């Protein structure tokens, strides 16, 4: 059946007018649409808080917060240490890495579902950690393959393509929350089996599209810009829609949830309209285009800007990488602290057990907004402003937000959560591009894997060792078991994190100074390209 499904997808691709390899008509946009939906599976990594509560139930596993954070940490280890994914992509192609990632995510989620639905309390805790690693590694492998493929397919629109894909990635948990509310609420166990099933479905339907259609974009820059502007507007509307839906969830009936689910599915499928708008000379790389048309179009498309092109070992020997790594570690750790503890923080500051779905979805929406905004704005301002400034801005916003939570508590939790989600998402809107701009495209999959380890280290330091440890210590002091429903459970950790954020700001300013020559050269070349384009237009 898998072979038949793959052949059917290949036949559909052929009928739509594109082939494989260099003779792909609209191939980059078909690949983009397929990958952005596949990233929905990768983004479920951020949904740990939506289902992890089932493992705290006293009739089941009765885990304490430190144990839950250890499960989240194992998922993080799998998600952020993906050297094997980078090597598979480099040796065999991104489609094999995507299939590998979907398989691991499906098995990990399904095993967790079976552990709680079929054998509650009877599966060893060590196996739960393995299952979390599996789904996390599957999600990370998908992300690594998608970034490597798309940065190669859109070499002169890196910020735009990263913004769009990472925005949908950040929105993924808010999107699957709609599915949960429409079909599974309040059963968290069945939600896990849905996550596993979606990983299988996306692997069967979307990976063959990437395999058949992967190719560089071959359209005029103006048309690519216009498409990305449309994508940005659509994604912003989608974010607002999802945010409103989740804030009004108590007033929405079961039937209306199904209507909302149908609208989300149709909206996601509309991405496949993008390649259909490419025709004529804009798609002159297809096999039936004339050589003269292809030559004219190619001459109007500038090559990618590469200042340095270091190998992985060369990159690891530079001071710039380790300075960048420190900034990533602190900034990612600050953002992941909230994402790993969002439901628990809401309950602690509310001083009562309550449904945290709307709070989690709100953070997810602003997470996506940050990715979209940072990627597009940094790309538009690249001729004038270094992308490093956006890292510094995120560090500052994260630090100030945690400081306000420490000082004002419950009053500012929701707005501070929105700012943290935006700032954390913004990091991912620029991190993949910064790595390529400073160190070059050579062996990019492995380089990107090196940079994502910073997120894992940040999660271990801030979310696990600081936040979870202080949470359990305060719960023990209050005598409340494995649940702590006081603001004091998180206040100390918020103050520590806010202080570390200021350190990240200072280090980020140093990185801006160290990379000034690289971004000055990029700016000069972009100005030259713009002037040449204006002369050609005249």
C-alpha positions as CSV (number, residue, x, y, z in Angstrom):
1,X,0.0,0.0,0.0
2,X,2.9,2.3,0.7
3,X,4.4,1.7,-2.7
4,X,0.9,2.3,-4.3
5,X,0.5,5.5,-2.4
6,X,3.9,6.7,-3.5
7,X,3.3,5.8,-7.1
8,X,0.0,7.6,-7.0
9,X,1.6,10.7,-5.6
10,X,4.3,10.6,-8.3
11,X,1.7,10.2,-11.0
12,X,-0.1,13.2,-9.6
13,X,3.1,15.2,-9.7
14,X,3.7,14.2,-13.3
15,X,0.2,15.2,-14.3
16,X,0.7,18.6,-12.7
17,X,3.6,19.3,-14.9
18,X,6.8,18.6,-13.0
19,X,9.4,15.9,-12.8
20,X,12.4,15.1,-10.7
21,X,15.8,16.6,-10.3
22,X,16.9,19.7,-12.3
23,X,13.9,19.5,-14.7
24,X,11.3,20.5,-12.2
25,X,8.5,22.9,-13.1
26,X,7.4,24.9,-10.0
27,X,9.4,22.4,-8.0
28,X,10.6,24.8,-5.3
29,X,7.1,25.9,-4.5
30,X,5.7,22.3,-4.4
31,X,8.5,21.4,-2.1
32,X,7.8,24.5,0.0
33,X,4.1,23.6,0.4
34,X,4.9,20.0,1.3
35,X,7.6,20.9,3.8
36,X,5.6,23.6,5.6
37,X,2.8,21.0,6.3
38,X,5.4,18.3,7.3
39,X,6.8,20.9,9.8
40,X,3.4,20.6,11.5
41,X,4.7,17.2,12.8
42,X,8.0,18.7,13.8
43,X,6.3,21.5,15.7
44,X,4.3,19.1,17.9
45,X,7.5,18.9,19.9
46,X,6.3,22.1,21.6
47,X,3.1,20.5,22.7
48,X,4.6,18.6,25.7
49,X,2.6,20.7,28.1
50,X,-0.7,19.9,26.4
51,X,-0.6,16.1,27.2
52,X,2.1,15.6,29.8
53,X,-0.3,16.1,32.7
54,X,-1.7,12.6,32.1
55,X,1.5,11.2,33.5
56,X,1.0,13.1,36.8
57,X,-2.3,11.4,37.5
58,X,-2.1,9.6,40.9
59,X,-3.9,6.6,39.5
60,X,-1.3,6.2,36.8
61,X,2.4,7.1,37.0
62,X,2.1,9.9,39.5
63,X,5.2,11.7,38.3
64,X,6.5,14.8,40.0
65,X,7.5,17.9,38.1
66,X,11.2,17.0,38.0
67,X,10.4,13.7,36.3
68,X,8.1,15.4,33.8
69,X,10.9,17.9,33.0
70,X,13.3,15.0,32.5
71,X,10.9,13.6,29.9
72,X,10.8,17.0,28.2
73,X,14.6,17.0,28.4
74,X,14.9,13.7,26.7
75,X,12.6,14.9,23.9
76,X,14.9,18.0,23.7
77,X,18.0,15.8,23.5
78,X,16.4,14.0,20.5
79,X,15.2,17.2,19.0
80,X,18.4,19.2,19.2
81,X,21.1,16.6,18.7
82,X,20.5,15.6,15.0
83,X,23.9,15.1,13.5
84,X,22.6,11.9,12.0
85,X,19.9,13.9,10.2
86,X,22.4,16.3,8.8
87,X,24.6,13.5,7.5
88,X,21.6,11.6,6.0
89,X,20.5,14.7,4.2
90,X,24.0,15.4,2.9
91,X,24.6,11.8,1.7
92,X,21.1,10.6,0.6
93,X,18.9,13.6,0.3
94,X,16.3,15.4,2.5
95,X,13.5,13.1,1.6
96,X,15.1,10.2,3.4
97,X,15.7,12.3,6.5
98,X,12.0,13.4,6.4
99,X,10.8,9.8,6.2
100,X,13.2,8.8,9.0
101,X,11.8,11.7,11.1
102,X,8.2,10.9,10.5
103,X,8.8,7.3,11.4
104,X,10.5,8.1,14.7
105,X,7.8,10.7,15.7
106,X,5.0,8.2,14.9
107,X,6.6,5.4,16.9
108,X,7.4,7.7,19.9
109,X,3.9,9.2,20.2
110,X,2.2,5.9,19.7
111,X,4.3,4.2,22.3
112,X,3.5,7.0,24.8
113,X,-0.2,6.6,24.1
114,X,0.0,2.8,24.6
115,X,2.0,3.4,27.9
116,X,-0.8,5.5,29.4
117,X,-4.0,4.1,27.7
118,X,-3.2,0.4,27.6
119,X,-0.6,0.0,30.4
120,X,-1.0,2.9,32.7
121,X,1.5,2.9,35.5
122,X,3.1,-0.3,34.3
123,X,5.7,0.9,31.8
124,X,9.2,1.5,33.3
125,X,10.0,5.2,33.6
126,X,13.2,4.6,31.6
127,X,11.2,3.5,28.6
128,X,9.0,6.6,28.8
129,X,12.2,8.6,28.5
130,X,13.2,6.6,25.4
131,X,9.8,7.2,23.8
132,X,10.2,10.9,24.4
133,X,13.6,10.9,22.9
134,X,12.2,9.1,19.8
135,X,9.4,11.6,19.1
136,X,11.8,14.5,19.8
137,X,14.4,13.1,17.5
138,X,11.9,12.6,14.8
139,X,10.7,16.2,15.1
140,X,14.3,17.5,15.0
141,X,15.2,15.4,12.0
142,X,12.2,16.9,10.0
143,X,13.3,20.4,11.0
144,X,16.9,19.9,10.0
145,X,16.0,18.4,6.6
146,X,13.4,21.1,5.9
147,X,15.8,24.0,6.7
148,X,18.6,22.5,4.6
149,X,16.3,21.9,1.6
150,X,14.6,25.2,1.6
151,X,17.7,27.4,2.1
152,X,19.1,25.8,-1.0
153,X,15.8,26.2,-2.9
154,X,15.5,29.9,-2.1
155,X,19.1,31.1,-1.8
156,X,18.3,34.8,-2.1
157,X,15.2,34.8,0.1
158,X,16.5,32.9,3.1
159,X,14.9,35.2,5.7
160,X,11.5,35.0,4.0
161,X,11.4,31.2,3.6
162,X,12.7,30.6,7.2
163,X,10.1,33.1,8.5
164,X,7.2,31.3,6.7
165,X,8.2,27.8,7.6
166,X,9.3,28.5,11.2
167,X,6.1,30.5,11.7
168,X,3.9,27.6,10.8
169,X,6.2,25.4,12.9
170,X,5.6,27.6,15.8
171,X,1.9,27.6,15.2
172,X,1.7,23.8,15.0
173,X,0.7,23.1,18.5
174,X,-2.0,25.8,18.3
175,X,-3.2,24.1,15.1
176,X,-3.3,20.6,16.6
177,X,-5.1,22.1,19.7
178,X,-8.0,22.8,17.3
179,X,-8.0,19.1,16.4
180,X,-7.8,18.2,20.1
181,X,-10.8,20.4,21.0
182,X,-12.8,19.2,18.0
183,X,-12.3,15.5,18.4
184,X,-10.5,14.4,21.6
185,X,-11.2,16.8,24.5
186,X,-10.9,16.1,27.4
187,X,-9.1,12.8,26.6
188,X,-5.4,13.6,26.6
189,X,-4.5,10.0,26.0
190,X,-6.2,9.8,22.6
191,X,-4.6,13.1,21.6
192,X,-1.2,11.3,21.8
193,X,-2.4,8.6,19.3
194,X,-3.5,11.4,16.9
195,X,-0.1,13.0,17.0
196,X,1.4,9.6,16.0
197,X,-1.2,9.1,13.3
198,X,-0.5,12.5,11.8
199,X,3.2,11.8,11.6
200,X,2.4,8.6,9.6
201,X,0.0,10.4,7.3
202,X,2.4,13.4,6.6
203,X,5.2,10.9,5.8
204,X,3.1,9.0,3.3
205,X,1.5,11.9,1.5
206,X,4.1,14.7,1.7
207,X,7.5,13.1,1.6
208,X,7.0,11.7,-1.9
209,X,6.2,15.3,-3.1
210,X,9.5,16.5,-1.8
211,X,11.3,13.6,-3.4
212,X,9.7,14.2,-6.8
213,X,9.8,18.0,-6.8
214,X,12.9,19.3,-5.0
215,X,14.6,22.0,-7.2
216,X,15.8,25.6,-6.8
217,X,13.3,28.4,-7.3
218,X,13.4,29.8,-10.8
219,X,11.2,32.9,-10.9
220,X,11.9,36.7,-11.0
221,X,12.7,38.1,-7.6
222,X,9.8,40.5,-7.7
223,X,7.3,37.6,-8.1
224,X,9.0,35.6,-5.3
225,X,8.7,38.7,-3.1
226,X,5.1,39.1,-3.9
227,X,4.3,35.4,-3.0
228,X,6.1,35.7,0.3
229,X,4.1,38.9,1.1
230,X,0.9,37.0,0.4
231,X,2.1,34.1,2.6
232,X,2.9,36.5,5.4
233,X,-0.5,38.1,5.3
234,X,-2.2,34.8,5.3
235,X,-0.2,33.5,8.2
236,X,-0.9,36.6,10.3
237,X,-4.6,36.2,9.7
238,X,-4.3,32.5,10.5
239,X,-2.5,33.3,13.8
240,X,-5.3,35.8,14.8
241,X,-7.9,33.3,13.9
242,X,-6.4,30.5,15.9
243,X,-5.8,32.9,18.8
244,X,-9.4,34.1,18.9
245,X,-10.7,30.5,18.6
246,X,-8.6,29.3,21.6
247,X,-9.5,32.3,23.8
248,X,-13.2,31.7,23.1
249,X,-13.0,27.9,23.4
250,X,-15.5,27.7,26.3
251,X,-18.2,29.2,24.2
252,X,-17.7,26.9,21.2
253,X,-19.8,23.9,20.7
254,X,-18.6,20.5,19.5
255,X,-20.2,21.0,16.1
256,X,-18.6,24.4,15.7
257,X,-15.2,22.9,16.6
258,X,-15.6,20.6,13.6
259,X,-16.4,23.5,11.3
260,X,-13.3,25.3,12.6
261,X,-11.2,22.1,12.1
262,X,-12.4,21.9,8.5
263,X,-11.5,25.6,7.9
264,X,-8.0,25.0,9.3
265,X,-7.5,22.0,7.0
266,X,-8.7,23.8,3.9
267,X,-6.5,26.8,4.8
268,X,-3.4,24.6,5.1
269,X,-4.1,22.8,1.8
270,X,-4.3,26.2,0.0
271,X,-0.5,26.3,0.2
272,X,-0.5,24.1,-2.8
273,X,-2.0,27.0,-4.9
274,X,1.5,28.6,-4.8
275,X,3.1,26.5,-7.6
276,X,0.0,26.8,-9.7
277,X,0.6,30.6,-10.2
278,X,3.9,30.0,-11.8
279,X,3.7,29.7,-15.6
280,X,5.4,30.7,-18.8
281,X,8.9,32.2,-18.7
282,X,8.7,32.4,-14.9
283,X,9.1,28.6,-14.8
284,X,11.6,28.3,-17.6
285,X,13.6,25.6,-15.8
286,X,11.0,23.0,-16.8
287,X,12.1,20.4,-19.4
288,X,10.0,21.8,-22.2
289,X,11.2,25.4,-21.9
290,X,13.5,26.8,-24.6
291,X,17.2,27.4,-23.8
292,X,16.9,31.1,-24.6
293,X,14.1,31.6,-22.2
294,X,16.0,29.8,-19.5
295,X,19.1,31.9,-20.2
296,X,17.2,35.2,-20.0
297,X,15.6,34.3,-16.7
298,X,18.8,33.0,-15.1
299,X,20.7,36.1,-16.1
300,X,18.1,38.2,-14.2
301,X,18.5,36.2,-11.0
302,X,21.6,37.1,-8.9
303,X,23.6,34.3,-7.3
304,X,23.5,33.7,-3.6
305,X,25.8,35.9,-1.4
306,X,28.5,33.9,0.3
307,X,31.1,35.7,2.4
308,X,32.7,32.7,4.1
309,X,32.2,29.0,3.4
310,X,33.7,27.1,6.2
311,X,33.6,23.4,6.8
312,X,32.1,22.1,10.1
313,X,35.5,21.6,11.8
314,X,36.7,25.1,10.6
315,X,33.5,26.6,12.0
316,X,34.0,24.9,15.4
317,X,37.5,26.4,15.6
318,X,36.3,30.0,15.3
319,X,35.6,32.3,18.2
320,X,32.5,33.7,16.4
321,X,30.8,30.3,16.7
322,X,31.3,30.0,20.4
323,X,30.2,33.5,21.1
324,X,27.1,32.9,19.0
325,X,26.6,29.6,20.8
326,X,26.6,31.4,24.2
327,X,23.9,33.8,23.1
328,X,21.8,31.0,21.6
329,X,22.1,28.9,24.8
330,X,20.9,31.7,27.2
331,X,18.2,33.0,24.8
332,X,16.8,29.6,23.9
333,X,16.9,28.4,27.5
334,X,14.9,31.5,28.6
335,X,12.2,30.8,25.9
336,X,12.1,27.0,26.5
337,X,11.6,27.5,30.3
338,X,8.2,29.0,29.7
339,X,7.3,26.5,26.9
340,X,8.2,23.5,29.1
341,X,6.4,24.8,32.1
342,X,3.6,27.0,30.6
343,X,0.6,25.0,32.0
344,X,2.2,24.7,35.5
345,X,3.1,28.4,35.6
346,X,-0.5,29.4,34.8
347,X,-1.8,27.1,37.5
348,X,0.8,28.3,40.1
349,X,0.1,32.0,39.5
350,X,-3.6,31.4,39.3
351,X,-3.3,29.4,42.6
352,X,-5.8,26.8,41.3
353,X,-5.9,23.8,38.9
354,X,-7.3,25.0,35.6
355,X,-7.3,24.2,31.9
356,X,-4.2,25.7,30.3
357,X,-5.0,25.0,26.6
358,X,-5.8,28.6,25.8
359,X,-2.6,29.9,27.5
360,X,-0.5,27.3,25.6
361,X,-2.2,28.1,22.3
362,X,-1.6,31.9,22.9
363,X,2.1,31.3,23.4
364,X,2.2,29.2,20.3
365,X,0.5,31.9,18.2
366,X,2.9,34.6,19.4
367,X,5.8,32.1,18.9
368,X,4.7,31.8,15.2
369,X,4.3,35.6,15.0
370,X,7.8,36.1,16.2
371,X,9.3,33.7,13.7
372,X,7.3,35.4,10.9
373,X,8.1,38.9,11.9
374,X,11.8,38.5,12.6
375,X,12.5,36.5,9.4
376,X,10.7,38.9,7.1
377,X,11.7,42.2,8.8
378,X,15.4,41.1,9.1
379,X,15.4,40.2,5.4
380,X,13.9,43.5,4.4
381,X,16.3,45.5,6.6
382,X,19.4,43.4,5.7
383,X,20.8,46.0,3.4
384,X,20.9,48.4,6.4
385,X,20.9,46.4,9.6
386,X,22.8,43.4,10.7
387,X,20.6,40.3,11.6
388,X,22.5,40.1,14.9
389,X,20.6,43.0,16.2
390,X,17.5,40.8,16.2
391,X,19.2,38.3,18.5
392,X,20.0,41.2,20.9
393,X,16.4,42.4,20.8
394,X,15.1,38.9,21.7
395,X,17.5,38.6,24.7
396,X,16.4,42.0,26.0
397,X,12.6,41.2,25.6
398,X,13.0,37.8,27.3
399,X,14.9,39.3,30.2
400,X,12.5,42.1,30.8
401,X,9.5,39.8,30.6
402,X,10.8,37.5,33.3
403,X,11.6,40.5,35.4
404,X,8.0,41.7,35.2
405,X,6.7,38.2,36.1
406,X,8.9,38.2,39.1
407,X,7.8,41.7,40.2
408,X,4.1,41.7,39.3
409,X,3.2,38.0,39.0
410,X,-0.3,37.0,37.9
411,X,-1.2,40.4,36.6
412,X,1.3,40.3,33.8
413,X,1.6,36.6,33.1
414,X,-0.5,36.6,29.9
415,X,1.1,39.6,28.3
416,X,4.6,38.5,29.4
417,X,3.9,35.1,28.0
418,X,3.0,36.7,24.7
419,X,6.2,38.7,24.6
420,X,8.3,35.6,25.6
421,X,6.6,33.6,22.9
422,X,7.3,36.3,20.3
423,X,11.0,36.8,21.4
424,X,11.6,33.1,21.5
425,X,10.0,32.5,18.1
426,X,12.0,35.4,16.7
427,X,15.2,33.5,17.6
428,X,14.3,30.7,15.2
429,X,13.3,33.2,12.6
430,X,16.9,34.3,12.3
431,X,19.1,31.5,13.8
432,X,19.1,29.2,10.7
433,X,20.0,32.2,8.4
434,X,22.7,33.6,10.7
435,X,24.5,30.3,10.7
436,X,24.5,30.3,6.9
437,X,25.5,33.9,6.5
438,X,28.4,33.8,9.0
439,X,29.8,30.4,8.2
440,X,28.5,29.6,4.7
441,X,26.3,26.9,3.1
442,X,28.9,24.0,3.0
443,X,27.7,21.0,5.1
444,X,24.8,23.2,6.3
445,X,22.8,20.4,7.8
446,X,25.6,19.5,10.2
447,X,26.3,23.2,11.0
448,X,22.7,23.8,11.8
449,X,22.7,20.7,14.0
450,X,25.7,22.1,15.9
451,X,23.8,25.4,16.5
452,X,20.6,23.7,17.8
453,X,22.6,22.0,20.6
454,X,22.5,25.4,22.2
455,X,18.8,25.1,22.7
456,X,19.2,21.7,24.4
457,X,21.9,23.1,26.7
458,X,19.7,26.1,27.5
459,X,16.8,23.8,28.3
460,X,18.9,21.7,30.7
461,X,20.3,24.7,32.5
462,X,17.2,26.9,32.8
463,X,14.1,24.7,32.4
464,X,15.5,21.6,34.2
465,X,18.2,22.5,36.7
466,X,17.0,25.9,37.7
467,X,13.2,26.0,37.2
468,X,12.1,22.4,37.9
469,X,14.4,22.0,40.8
470,X,13.2,25.1,42.5
471,X,9.6,24.2,41.8
472,X,9.9,20.8,43.4
473,X,11.8,22.3,46.4
474,X,9.0,24.8,47.0
475,X,6.3,22.2,46.6
476,X,8.1,20.1,49.2
477,X,8.3,23.1,51.5
478,X,4.6,23.8,51.2
479,X,3.7,20.2,51.5
480,X,1.5,20.1,48.4
481,X,2.9,16.9,46.8
482,X,3.8,17.1,43.1
483,X,1.7,20.1,42.4
484,X,2.7,23.6,43.5
485,X,-0.1,26.2,43.3
486,X,1.7,29.3,44.6
487,X,3.5,32.1,42.8
488,X,6.6,31.4,44.9
489,X,7.1,28.1,42.9
490,X,8.5,30.1,40.0
491,X,9.4,33.6,41.4
492,X,13.0,32.8,42.2
493,X,13.7,31.1,38.9
494,X,12.2,34.1,37.0
495,X,14.6,36.4,38.8
496,X,17.6,34.2,38.0
497,X,16.6,33.9,34.3
498,X,16.0,37.7,34.0
499,X,19.6,38.3,35.2
500,X,21.1,35.8,32.8
501,X,19.2,37.5,30.0
502,X,21.1,40.8,30.6
503,X,24.4,38.8,30.2
504,X,23.1,37.5,26.9
505,X,22.4,41.1,25.7
506,X,26.0,42.1,26.5
507,X,27.5,39.1,24.7
508,X,25.2,39.7,21.8
509,X,26.5,43.2,21.4
510,X,30.0,41.8,21.3
511,X,29.0,39.4,18.6
512,X,27.5,42.3,16.6
513,X,30.9,44.0,16.7
514,X,32.8,40.8,15.8
515,X,30.6,40.1,12.7
516,X,30.3,43.7,11.5
517,X,32.6,43.1,8.6
518,X,30.5,40.2,7.3
519,X,27.2,42.1,7.3
520,X,28.9,45.2,5.9
521,X,30.0,43.1,2.9
522,X,26.5,41.6,2.6
523,X,25.0,45.0,2.7
524,X,27.4,46.3,0.0
525,X,26.6,43.4,-2.3
526,X,22.9,43.9,-1.8
527,X,23.1,47.5,-2.6
528,X,25.0,46.6,-5.8
529,X,22.4,44.1,-6.8
530,X,19.6,46.7,-6.2
531,X,21.3,49.3,-8.3
532,X,21.9,46.8,-11.1
533,X,18.2,45.8,-11.0
534,X,17.1,49.4,-11.2
535,X,19.4,50.0,-14.2
536,X,17.9,46.9,-15.9
537,X,14.4,48.2,-15.2
538,X,15.2,51.6,-16.7
